[in-house]
């Protein structure tokens, strides 16, 4: 079973699967090699503020959505055992989008403030760790915040404090 089938089978990654399709990242012909996915659960997507979620999923923000999704994907296999056995208790791994994903293992495994709620879903092309938070790179968050502020200014005619 590949990553896509494993994600579908989990039953709690429907929002991530929909976002992946919306971003055009669900092409079965694309082989990017073995990946570790820190996949946000449906509850993680639901916990995003509504305005942020709407902006992130808007067609004009497909590039930002793609960046967010690729920030959750790390080349190679990182089962929990490997994450916990790292010499450092705080380190970073390179995500597919070119950013760093920070991992802390002082008390369990923390992935940029997210907790792994289901670990080590093994697939033929990688591993899925289901996490309780959507990881949004700071550059994407800044761009979306700027859009939200501009929308608010247009709607109310004044700059939010």
MDTraj code that builds the backbone (N, CA, C; nanometers):
import mdtraj as md
import numpy as np

residues = "UNK UNK UNK UNK UNK UNK UNK UNK UNK UNK UNK UNK UNK UNK UNK UNK UNK UNK UNK UNK UNK UNK UNK UNK UNK UNK UNK UNK UNK UNK UNK UNK UNK UNK UNK UNK UNK UNK UNK UNK UNK UNK UNK UNK UNK UNK UNK UNK UNK UNK UNK UNK UNK UNK UNK UNK UNK UNK UNK UNK UNK UNK UNK UNK UNK UNK UNK UNK UNK UNK UNK UNK UNK UNK UNK UNK UNK UNK UNK UNK UNK UNK UNK UNK UNK UNK UNK UNK UNK UNK UNK UNK UNK UNK UNK UNK UNK UNK UNK UNK UNK UNK UNK UNK UNK UNK UNK UNK UNK UNK UNK UNK UNK UNK UNK UNK UNK UNK UNK UNK UNK UNK UNK UNK UNK UNK UNK UNK UNK UNK UNK UNK UNK UNK UNK UNK UNK UNK UNK UNK UNK UNK UNK UNK UNK UNK UNK UNK UNK UNK UNK UNK UNK UNK UNK UNK UNK UNK UNK UNK UNK".split()
xyz = np.array([
    [0.0853, -0.1179, 0.0000],
    [0.0000, 0.0000, 0.0000],
    [0.0898, 0.1241, 0.0000],
    [0.0624, 0.2179, -0.0929],
    [0.1429, 0.3395, -0.1005],
    [0.0919, 0.4447, -0.0006],
    [0.1623, 0.5590, 0.0048],
    [0.1262, 0.6649, 0.0996],
    [-0.0168, 0.7139, 0.0796],
    [-0.0564, 0.7331, -0.0458],
    [-0.1915, 0.7827, -0.0730],
    [-0.2964, 0.6846, -0.0208],
    [-0.2789, 0.5566, -0.0483],
    [-0.3743, 0.4553, -0.0016],
    [-0.3737, 0.4459, 0.1507],
    [-0.2558, 0.4559, 0.2106],
    [-0.2463, 0.4512, 0.3569],
    [-0.3158, 0.5717, 0.4199],
    [-0.3000, 0.6883, 0.3584],
    [-0.3660, 0.8090, 0.4092],
    [-0.5173, 0.7940, 0.3988],
    [-0.5643, 0.7437, 0.2858],
    [-0.7086, 0.7226, 0.2682],
    [-0.7611, 0.6224, 0.3699],
    [-0.6861, 0.5156, 0.3917],
    [-0.7283, 0.4100, 0.4841],
    [-0.7344, 0.4596, 0.6293],
    [-0.6532, 0.5589, 0.6634],
    [-0.6494, 0.6084, 0.8012],
    [-0.7855, 0.6608, 0.8464],
    [-0.8625, 0.7177, 0.7525],
    [-0.9941, 0.7708, 0.7848],
    [-0.9933, 0.9069, 0.8517],
    [-0.8757, 0.9606, 0.8857],
    [-0.8690, 1.0908, 0.9538],
    [-0.7844, 1.1927, 0.8781],
    [-0.7562, 1.1629, 0.7512],
    [-0.6753, 1.2541, 0.6703],
    [-0.7506, 1.3019, 0.5465],
    [-0.8837, 1.3069, 0.5551],
    [-0.9630, 1.3459, 0.4385],
    [-0.9382, 1.4911, 0.3976],
    [-0.9203, 1.5797, 0.4943],
    [-0.8934, 1.7204, 0.4626],
    [-0.7580, 1.7365, 0.3948],
    [-0.6583, 1.6629, 0.4442],
    [-0.5264, 1.6686, 0.3826],
    [-0.5312, 1.6124, 0.2410],
    [-0.6046, 1.5048, 0.2214],
    [-0.6163, 1.4449, 0.0881],
    [-0.6865, 1.5428, -0.0073],
    [-0.7903, 1.6094, 0.0402],
    [-0.8614, 1.7075, -0.0421],
    [-0.7703, 1.8249, -0.0764],
    [-0.6919, 1.8708, 0.0211],
    [-0.5991, 1.9818, -0.0027],
    [-0.4904, 1.9402, -0.1019],
    [-0.4438, 1.8173, -0.0908],
    [-0.3423, 1.7653, -0.1824],
    [-0.3953, 1.7638, -0.3256],
    [-0.5203, 1.7224, -0.3400],
    [-0.5829, 1.7210, -0.4730],
    [-0.5997, 1.8641, -0.5242],
    [-0.6474, 1.9541, -0.4385],
    [-0.6669, 2.0939, -0.4756],
    [-0.5355, 2.1581, -0.5210],
    [-0.4263, 2.1208, -0.4553],
    [-0.2950, 2.1771, -0.4898],
    [-0.2334, 2.1101, -0.6129],
    [-0.2967, 2.0025, -0.6612],
    [-0.2433, 1.9324, -0.7777],
    [-0.1268, 1.8411, -0.7447],
    [-0.1188, 1.7992, -0.6195],
    [-0.0081, 1.7141, -0.5751],
    [-0.0451, 1.5662, -0.5680],
    [-0.1574, 1.5273, -0.6251],
    [-0.2016, 1.3892, -0.6134],
    [-0.1790, 1.3080, -0.7414],
    [-0.0909, 1.3536, -0.8288],
    [-0.0628, 1.2854, -0.9547],
    [0.0099, 1.1535, -0.9267],
    [-0.0517, 1.0395, -0.9588],
    [0.0114, 0.9104, -0.9303],
    [0.1351, 0.8843, -1.0159],
    [0.1525, 0.9601, -1.1223],
    [0.2683, 0.9415, -1.2103],
    [0.3960, 1.0033, -1.1534],
    [0.3826, 1.0933, -1.0580],
    [0.4985, 1.1609, -1.0010],
    [0.5596, 1.0727, -0.8920],
    [0.6867, 1.0416, -0.9091],
    [0.7578, 0.9615, -0.8096],
    [0.8660, 1.0482, -0.7477],
    [0.8464, 1.0858, -0.6231],
    [0.9434, 1.1719, -0.5554],
    [1.0331, 1.0927, -0.4614],
    [1.0192, 0.9606, -0.4644],
    [1.1000, 0.8770, -0.3773],
    [1.0302, 0.8521, -0.2445],
    [1.1049, 0.7985, -0.1529],
    [1.0521, 0.7650, -0.0211],
    [1.0373, 0.8913, 0.0630],
    [0.9220, 0.9041, 0.1299],
    [0.8929, 1.0230, 0.2098],
    [0.8453, 0.9861, 0.3496],
    [0.8661, 1.0783, 0.4403],
    [0.7988, 1.0752, 0.5691],
    [0.7019, 1.1921, 0.5673],
    [0.5743, 1.1625, 0.5916],
    [0.4725, 1.2668, 0.5954],
    [0.4302, 1.2914, 0.7396],
    [0.4405, 1.4153, 0.7822],
    [0.3832, 1.4586, 0.9087],
    [0.2470, 1.5139, 0.8687],
    [0.1469, 1.4274, 0.8679],
    [0.0165, 1.4575, 0.8091],
    [-0.0816, 1.5117, 0.9124],
    [-0.1299, 1.6349, 0.8931],
    [-0.2271, 1.6912, 0.9868],
    [-0.3627, 1.6201, 0.9744],
    [-0.4173, 1.5852, 1.0882],
    [-0.5477, 1.5178, 1.0925],
    [-0.6584, 1.6133, 1.0520],
    [-0.7763, 1.5572, 1.0294],
    [-0.8934, 1.6402, 0.9999],
    [-0.9186, 1.7378, 1.1137],
    [-0.8974, 1.6936, 1.2371],
    [-0.9159, 1.7813, 1.3535],
    [-0.8164, 1.8971, 1.3502],
    [-0.6947, 1.8720, 1.3012],
    [-0.5941, 1.9785, 1.2907],
    [-0.6396, 2.0847, 1.1909],
    [-0.6935, 2.0415, 1.0766],
    [-0.7453, 2.1377, 0.9795],
    [-0.8640, 2.2140, 1.0380],
    [-0.9508, 2.1446, 1.1103],
    [-1.0680, 2.2083, 1.1697],
    [-1.0281, 2.3114, 1.2754],
    [-0.9117, 2.2925, 1.3388],
    [-0.8662, 2.3842, 1.4432],
    [-0.8088, 2.5144, 1.3875],
    [-0.7789, 2.5185, 1.2574],
    [-0.7307, 2.6436, 1.1981],
    [-0.8407, 2.7490, 1.2057],
    [-0.8057, 2.8744, 1.2299],
    [-0.9074, 2.9792, 1.2239],
    [-0.9757, 2.9775, 1.0864],
    [-1.1057, 2.9938, 1.0845],
    [-1.1838, 2.9842, 0.9613],
    [-1.1309, 3.0752, 0.8504],
    [-1.0971, 3.1992, 0.8833],
    [-1.0483, 3.2937, 0.7817],
    [-0.9167, 3.2450, 0.7209],
    [-0.8290, 3.1908, 0.8040],
    [-0.7013, 3.1391, 0.7553],
    [-0.7241, 3.0166, 0.6671],
    [-0.8101, 2.9273, 0.7109],
    [-0.8411, 2.8066, 0.6332],
    [-0.9009, 2.8440, 0.4973],
    [-0.9945, 2.9399, 0.4966],
    [-1.0558, 2.9840, 0.3712],
    [-0.9514, 3.0418, 0.2761],
    [-0.8621, 3.1263, 0.3269],
    [-0.7574, 3.1860, 0.2438],
    [-0.6634, 3.0783, 0.1905],
    [-0.6239, 2.9861, 0.2768],
    [-0.5310, 2.8803, 0.2375],
    [-0.5889, 2.7937, 0.1261],
    [-0.7185, 2.7688, 0.1302],
    [-0.7826, 2.6813, 0.0319],
    [-0.8385, 2.7560, -0.0900],
    [-0.8231, 2.8878, -0.0926],
    [-0.8723, 2.9669, -0.2059],
    [-0.7885, 2.9375, -0.3310],
    [-0.8534, 2.9295, -0.4474],
    [-0.7811, 2.8974, -0.5717],
    [-0.6618, 2.9895, -0.5989],
    [-0.6754, 3.1169, -0.5653],
    [-0.5651, 3.2099, -0.5923],
    [-0.4447, 3.1863, -0.5010],
    [-0.4611, 3.1037, -0.3996],
    [-0.3505, 3.0749, -0.3071],
    [-0.2965, 2.9328, -0.3223],
    [-0.3155, 2.8757, -0.4395],
    [-0.2691, 2.7383, -0.4635],
    [-0.1196, 2.7232, -0.4341],
    [-0.0411, 2.8237, -0.4699],
    [0.1039, 2.8182, -0.4450],
    [0.1324, 2.8099, -0.2946],
    [0.0592, 2.8867, -0.2152],
    [0.0785, 2.8827, -0.0697],
    [0.0348, 2.7477, -0.0127],
    [-0.0761, 2.6955, -0.0616],
    [-0.1237, 2.5644, -0.0172],
    [-0.0205, 2.4575, -0.0510],
    [0.0353, 2.4647, -0.1701],
    [0.1388, 2.3693, -0.2107],
    [0.2579, 2.3772, -0.1162],
    [0.3011, 2.4986, -0.0824],
    [0.4134, 2.5159, 0.0107],
    [0.3830, 2.4542, 0.1465],
    [0.2615, 2.4770, 0.1953],
    [0.2228, 2.4203, 0.3257],
    [0.2273, 2.2680, 0.3212],
    [0.1703, 2.2099, 0.2173],
    [0.1679, 2.0637, 0.2078],
    [0.3080, 2.0058, 0.1937],
    [0.3923, 2.0683, 0.1134],
    [0.5286, 2.0179, 0.0953],
    [0.6134, 2.0372, 0.2210],
    [0.5746, 2.1308, 0.3060],
    [0.6438, 2.1511, 0.4343],
    [0.6207, 2.0318, 0.5282],
    [0.5153, 1.9552, 0.5038],
    [0.4849, 1.8382, 0.5856],
    [0.5546, 1.7117, 0.5364],
    [0.6262, 1.7203, 0.4244],
    [0.6899, 1.6032, 0.3631],
    [0.8418, 1.6135, 0.3724],
    [0.9034, 1.5080, 0.4245],
    [1.0476, 1.5030, 0.4426],
    [1.1014, 1.3853, 0.3609],
    [1.2049, 1.4070, 0.2794],
    [1.2617, 1.2963, 0.2038],
    [1.3210, 1.1902, 0.2964],
    [1.2988, 1.0644, 0.2638],
    [1.3528, 0.9543, 0.3427],
    [1.2520, 0.9022, 0.4429],
    [1.2941, 0.7995, 0.5132],
    [1.2068, 0.7382, 0.6144],
    [1.2540, 0.7743, 0.7542],
    [1.1629, 0.8294, 0.8319],
    [1.1915, 0.8690, 0.9691],
    [1.0887, 0.8060, 1.0627],
    [1.1036, 0.6758, 1.0924],
    [1.0133, 0.6165, 1.1911],
    [1.0402, 0.6793, 1.3278],
    [0.9476, 0.6643, 1.4197],
    [0.9639, 0.7268, 1.5520],
    [1.0933, 0.6828, 1.6184],
    [1.1317, 0.5584, 1.6002],
    [1.2562, 0.5100, 1.6607],
    [1.3758, 0.5938, 1.6133],
    [1.3792, 0.6247, 1.4850],
    [1.4887, 0.7070, 1.4312],
    [1.4801, 0.8498, 1.4830],
    [1.3600, 0.9050, 1.4906],
    [1.3433, 1.0411, 1.5416],
    [1.3906, 1.0506, 1.6864],
    [1.3593, 0.9492, 1.7662],
    [1.3953, 0.9505, 1.9081],
    [1.5432, 0.9223, 1.9332],
    [1.6082, 0.8483, 1.8423],
    [1.7489, 0.8111, 1.8629],
    [1.8485, 0.9151, 1.8130],
    [1.8004, 1.0263, 1.7613],
    [1.8920, 1.1319, 1.7169],
    [1.9758, 1.1777, 1.8354],
    [2.1017, 1.2097, 1.8097],
    [2.1924, 1.2513, 1.9170],
    [2.1455, 1.3797, 1.9844],
    [2.0947, 1.4727, 1.9044],
    [2.0454, 1.5994, 1.9590],
    [1.8998, 1.5831, 2.0004],
    [1.8592, 1.6550, 2.1013],
    [1.7195, 1.6531, 2.1457],
    [1.6366, 1.7595, 2.0746],
    [1.7031, 1.8472, 2.0014],
    [1.6356, 1.9486, 1.9194],
    [1.7152, 1.9587, 1.7898],
    [1.6500, 1.9297, 1.6795],
    [1.7182, 1.9325, 1.5507],
    [1.6172, 1.9635, 1.4411],
    [1.6665, 1.9801, 1.3210],
    [1.5790, 2.0115, 1.2082],
    [1.6102, 1.9179, 1.0924],
    [1.5059, 1.8871, 1.0158],
    [1.5213, 1.8068, 0.8944],
    [1.4681, 1.8898, 0.7777],
    [1.5227, 1.8653, 0.6608],
    [1.4822, 1.9400, 0.5414],
    [1.3514, 1.8859, 0.4860],
    [1.2563, 1.9754, 0.4670],
    [1.1296, 1.9376, 0.4045],
    [1.1432, 1.9547, 0.2530],
    [1.0485, 1.8983, 0.1805],
    [1.0514, 1.9049, 0.0342],
    [1.0421, 2.0480, -0.0171],
    [0.9765, 2.1379, 0.0583],
    [0.9619, 2.2762, 0.0120],
    [1.0891, 2.3584, 0.0325],
    [1.1943, 2.2973, 0.0869],
    [1.3201, 2.3679, 0.1081],
    [1.3325, 2.4328, 0.2441],
    [1.2289, 2.4227, 0.3264],
    [1.2345, 2.4776, 0.4618],
    [1.2787, 2.3693, 0.5597],
    [1.3012, 2.4093, 0.6815],
    [1.3384, 2.3144, 0.7858],
    [1.2186, 2.2845, 0.8753],
    [1.2051, 2.1586, 0.9128],
    [1.1031, 2.1162, 1.0081],
    [1.1765, 2.0869, 1.1386],
    [1.1415, 2.1605, 1.2436],
    [1.2095, 2.1443, 1.3719],
    [1.1449, 2.0330, 1.4528],
    [1.2308, 1.9479, 1.5093],
    [1.1855, 1.8343, 1.5883],
    [1.2530, 1.8405, 1.7241],
    [1.1746, 1.8220, 1.8286],
    [1.2259, 1.8181, 1.9647],
    [1.1835, 1.6855, 2.0269],
    [1.2771, 1.6202, 2.0946],
    [1.2469, 1.4889, 2.1525],
    [1.2743, 1.4850, 2.3030],
    [1.2548, 1.5954, 2.3694],
    [1.2782, 1.5962, 2.5153],
    [1.1704, 1.5186, 2.5900],
    [1.0460, 1.5381, 2.5545],
    [0.9322, 1.4668, 2.6162],
    [0.8457, 1.4143, 2.5030],
    [0.8795, 1.3005, 2.4489],
    [0.8088, 1.2511, 2.3322],
    [0.8639, 1.3181, 2.2081],
    [0.7838, 1.3223, 2.1043],
    [0.8268, 1.3850, 1.9791],
    [0.7376, 1.5045, 1.9509],
    [0.7997, 1.6201, 1.9379],
    [0.7319, 1.7449, 1.9055],
    [0.7787, 1.7869, 1.7669],
    [0.6854, 1.8069, 1.6756],
    [0.7174, 1.8499, 1.5392],
    [0.6617, 1.9912, 1.5218],
    [0.7470, 2.0905, 1.5413],
    [0.7067, 2.2315, 1.5316],
    [0.5818, 2.2616, 1.6136],
    [0.5765, 2.2099, 1.7339],
    [0.4629, 2.2344, 1.8215],
    [0.3496, 2.1354, 1.8050],
    [0.3596, 2.0466, 1.7085],
    [0.2569, 1.9438, 1.6882],
    [0.2979, 1.8147, 1.7571],
    [0.1978, 1.7409, 1.7993],
    [0.2193, 1.6109, 1.8608],
    [0.1788, 1.5028, 1.7620],
    [0.2571, 1.3965, 1.7582],
    [0.2215, 1.2826, 1.6747],
    [0.1124, 1.2053, 1.7486],
    [-0.0057, 1.1962, 1.6869],
    [-0.1175, 1.1259, 1.7505],
    [-0.1280, 0.9814, 1.7037],
    [-0.0799, 0.9531, 1.5837],
    [-0.0694, 0.8165, 1.5328],
    [0.0637, 0.8084, 1.4599],
    [0.1490, 0.7161, 1.5028],
    [0.2845, 0.7078, 1.4485],
    [0.3032, 0.5857, 1.3599],
    [0.4027, 0.5975, 1.2746],
    [0.4564, 0.4839, 1.1995],
    [0.3536, 0.4071, 1.1165],
    [0.2754, 0.4779, 1.0370],
    [0.1903, 0.4114, 0.9386],
    [0.2821, 0.3851, 0.8190],
    [0.3219, 0.2608, 0.8036],
    [0.4218, 0.2250, 0.7033],
    [0.3551, 0.1969, 0.5695],
    [0.4118, 0.2552, 0.4643],
    [0.3649, 0.2350, 0.3266],
    [0.4841, 0.1898, 0.2423],
    [0.4571, 0.1488, 0.1213],
    [0.5648, 0.1032, 0.0332],
    [0.6587, 0.2160, -0.0057],
    [0.6114, 0.3395, -0.0015],
    [0.6928, 0.4536, -0.0418],
    [0.7159, 0.5536, 0.0713],
    [0.7046, 0.5077, 0.1967],
    [0.7352, 0.5962, 0.3075],
    [0.6584, 0.5666, 0.4340],
    [0.6504, 0.6674, 0.5185],
    [0.5891, 0.6557, 0.6512],
    [0.5009, 0.7779, 0.6750],
    [0.3881, 0.7556, 0.7396],
    [0.3010, 0.8657, 0.7794],
    [0.2965, 0.8726, 0.9317],
    [0.3138, 0.9929, 0.9828],
    [0.2886, 1.0230, 1.1236],
    [0.1734, 1.1228, 1.1228],
    [0.0614, 1.0884, 1.1832],
    [-0.0516, 1.1811, 1.1893],
    [-0.0280, 1.2764, 1.3056],
    [-0.0358, 1.4072, 1.2757],
    [-0.0101, 1.5094, 1.3773],
    [-0.1360, 1.5921, 1.4041],
    [-0.1336, 1.6641, 1.5162],
    [-0.2522, 1.7370, 1.5616],
    [-0.2517, 1.8861, 1.5267],
    [-0.1672, 1.9257, 1.4317],
    [-0.1558, 2.0674, 1.3967],
    [-0.1137, 2.0787, 1.2508],
    [-0.1648, 2.1793, 1.1813],
    [-0.1190, 2.2093, 1.0459],
    [0.0060, 2.2965, 1.0593],
    [0.1151, 2.2526, 0.9981],
    [0.2406, 2.3274, 1.0034],
    [0.2419, 2.4284, 0.8888],
    [0.2488, 2.5560, 0.9219],
    [0.2481, 2.6597, 0.8192],
    [0.3799, 2.7362, 0.8275],
    [0.4603, 2.7283, 0.7208],
    [0.5878, 2.8014, 0.7222],
    [0.5639, 2.9504, 0.7453],
    [0.6543, 3.0179, 0.8168],
    [0.6371, 3.1603, 0.8481],
    [0.6151, 3.2485, 0.7251],
    [0.6814, 3.2191, 0.6134],
    [0.6643, 3.3019, 0.4936],
    [0.5225, 3.2914, 0.4391],
    [0.4648, 3.1723, 0.4438],
    [0.3275, 3.1528, 0.3964],
    [0.2306, 3.2212, 0.4923],
    [0.2537, 3.2060, 0.6210],
    [0.1668, 3.2685, 0.7203],
    [0.1685, 3.4206, 0.7046],
    [0.2858, 3.4778, 0.6817],
    [0.2957, 3.6232, 0.6608],
    [0.2173, 3.6667, 0.5380],
    [0.2313, 3.5911, 0.4293],
    [0.1606, 3.6258, 0.3052],
    [0.0099, 3.6161, 0.3248],
    [-0.0360, 3.5115, 0.3918],
    [-0.1799, 3.4958, 0.4148],
    [-0.2322, 3.6000, 0.5125],
    [-0.1527, 3.6319, 0.6161],
    [-0.1916, 3.7373, 0.7103],
    [-0.2064, 3.8709, 0.6382],
    [-0.1151, 3.9006, 0.5457],
    [-0.1222, 4.0257, 0.4701],
    [-0.2504, 4.0292, 0.3866],
    [-0.2868, 3.9150, 0.3277],
    [-0.4110, 3.9089, 0.2500],
    [-0.5316, 3.9292, 0.3405],
    [-0.5292, 3.8657, 0.4580],
    [-0.6411, 3.8787, 0.5513],
    [-0.6550, 4.0237, 0.5967],
    [-0.5422, 4.0898, 0.6244],
    [-0.5463, 4.2294, 0.6670],
    [-0.5998, 4.3181, 0.5553],
    [-0.5561, 4.2936, 0.4322],
    [-0.6036, 4.3727, 0.3188],
    [-0.7534, 4.3539, 0.2985],
    [-0.8017, 4.2319, 0.3160],
    [-0.9450, 4.2044, 0.3034],
    [-1.0226, 4.2793, 0.4105],
    [-0.9691, 4.2796, 0.5311],
    [-1.0356, 4.3487, 0.6414],
    [-1.0393, 4.4995, 0.6171],
    [-0.9299, 4.5536, 0.5652],
    [-0.9243, 4.6970, 0.5342],
    [-1.0285, 4.7303, 0.4278],
    [-1.0372, 4.6476, 0.3240],
    [-1.1334, 4.6714, 0.2164],
    [-1.2765, 4.6643, 0.2676],
    [-1.3026, 4.5712, 0.3570],
    [-1.4383, 4.5511, 0.4068],
    [-1.4813, 4.6604, 0.5054],
    [-1.3869, 4.7065, 0.5891],
    [-1.4247, 4.8003, 0.6945],
    [-1.3789, 4.9428, 0.6679],
    [-1.2806, 4.9567, 0.5792],
    [-1.2284, 5.0899, 0.5502],
    [-1.1277, 5.1401, 0.6498],
    [-1.0876, 5.0546, 0.7459],
    [-0.9830, 5.0966, 0.8380],
    [-0.8868, 4.9803, 0.8673],
    [-0.7689, 5.0191, 0.9076],
    [-0.6620, 4.9219, 0.9348],
    [-0.6866, 4.8604, 1.0731],
    [-0.6797, 4.7254, 1.0841],
    [-0.6977, 4.6624, 1.2151],
    [-0.5824, 4.6983, 1.3083],
    [-0.6121, 4.7061, 1.4360],
    [-0.5076, 4.7410, 1.5349],
    [-0.4366, 4.6193, 1.5821],
])
top = md.Topology()
chain = top.add_chain()
for i, resn in enumerate(residues, 1):
    res = top.add_residue(resn, chain, resSeq=i)
    for name in ("N", "CA", "C"):
        top.add_atom(name, md.element.get_by_symbol(name[0]), res)
traj = md.Trajectory(xyz[None], top)
